[in-house]
Amino acid sequence: MTGMVTAVSLAIYWQRGPRALQFLIYFKLITSAILMIANYRRQFPSDVFYLNFGVSLRLLTAITVSTDLLLWIAGLIVFT
């Protein structure tokens, strides 16, 4: 799911250029967070492994979304 959001974000970035970067960062953060939360709620029994170690769903979502955003920004820097 986040791969699709990344592809849409990259397509918009290549069409609009750097002026769309601020919008795309917010777009990617919000949509990735919504999709991750929906995915975690759908796959809750498999996430019990992380919850048993004291990692909350909020922290797990925050780490996943921020890592995805940082990799996306790094990809923009490298490939543009």
ZILIN-V276064 format. One record per pair of residues at least 24 apart in sequence whose C-alpha atoms are under 8 Angstrom apart, sorted by the first residue. I is the first residue (numbers start at 1). J is the second residue. D is the distance in Angstrom with one decimal. If there is no record, write none. Layout:
BEGIN
{{I;J;D} {I;J;D}}
END
This chain:
BEGIN
{{1;35;7.0} {2;32;6.0} {2;35;7.5} {5;31;7.4} {5;32;7.3} {6;72;7.3} {25;69;7.7} {28;69;7.2} {29;65;6.7} {29;66;7.8} {29;69;7.0} {32;65;6.2} {33;61;6.8} {33;62;7.7} {33;65;6.1} {36;61;6.4} {36;65;7.8} {37;61;6.8}}
END
